[in-house]
Amino acid sequence: MQPLRLMAASLAVATSLSVPAYAADLIHFWDAPQHGANSFNEAPPDLAYFQALRATGATWVRLTPSKWKGVGRDFLIGDADHYSGLPASDLATLRKVVEAAGAAGLKVVIVPLSLPGDRWSQQNGGKDDARLWNDRAYWEQSADFWRDLAAALKDEPMIAGYNLINEPTPEKGMGLDEQAAPDVRQAWYAKYKGTTHDLPTFYETLIKALRSVDPDTPVMVDGGWYANAASFSYWPSKLSDDKVLYSFHMYEPYEATSGPNIKRDPQLRYPGVESRFGGEKVRWDKAVMARYVNGPFDWAAAHGVPNNRVVTGEFGCVREWVDCGTYLGDVLDVLKSHHAHWAFYGWREDGWDAMDYELAPSVTTGQFYYLREQGKADQLKRTPHPLLDIIEAHMGDD
């Protein structure tokens, strides 16, 4: 880390320790724009990891413990086939990591990649697990999980939210296209409302259980179809709880921002790449991007949800894409126009380098995996980092 960043990290720690801690009720944290990153690491991060993130200007981290090794098959859940309680040692590990983030001056939003009946596909042999969306018994187990976790963590002052599940897909395989127009989505929901594919009702079930032990900690909910920005368009109303944050993810047009595009010759370019959006074919540029991102904010305004209760929980592009910098800049400009909360994906991920914007352009994917396998990941060259510079320039935007 550069000397200036070390100084900033030290200052962040000193500041965080000198400011009186709020009670666990942190909905006020979200009254002003908050900017941060996603932590989806395979090993529990330490204080130095969070200090480095804080030094970028980040104020929060969206943290998943789901990749960590625990006492059972599924960390913190024990077994996604049947939840029977929080493993004590897993909970202790999570608490230690959360406290490290807090010591670095960051607030934390906890997000599981798996719930009972919905094991993350990458831990399920690459297969989707749709039991949660077909058997209400897993709704009840998921509610039990969140009740238990909230009871255990409700007094942790650095926790600014519980993101109930990452990128849910209750619509998958049920006759709704991922890029469908709003009226098509609304007709689909009218058909499946009240069933196990009813995402708003699922969230109401979990929130009711969670609130029985923790009335204060904010709850964050992803829209359906992998948190697609258009997915809230079929929700007929906001949720009943008044401390809910509505989250969407921004990787569109996915054909261009994702890994396969790196192997294309030539690569799909931005602006200019074409894809389907809202039932029509569009050529992506900043104006189309703004139209897409505006969707959740327009839905919120129509349903009495304040602008500061909408969050871009993830956004990013593969760093080897020739247009990644242009894309990131446009996303951040559009989000700034909404005074939006956001968290980029991702921060120093230890098992995957494609969206580690801190890595110098000269660091190839092969170098990353070689050094990691040799136990020399600390030798990765992290400067210069022009993509991270773009993100850092927008930290603190209001």
PETAKA-V516638 format. One record per helix or strand. SS is the DSSP state (hx for helix, st for strand). FROM is the first residue (numbers start at 0). TO is the last residue. If there is no record, write none. Layout:
# PETAKA-V516638
SS/FROM/TO  SS/FROM/TO
This chain:
# PETAKA-V516638
hx/2/17  hx/26/30  st/34/38  hx/46/53  st/59/62  st/73/73  st/77/77  hx/87/102  st/106/110  st/114/114  st/117/117  hx/120/122  hx/130/132  hx/135/152  st/158/162  hx/181/191  hx/198/210  st/218/221  hx/223/226  hx/230/233  st/243/249  hx/253/256  hx/258/262  st/273/276  st/279/282  hx/285/301  hx/306/308  st/309/314  hx/323/336  st/340/343  hx/364/372  hx/376/378  hx/385/391
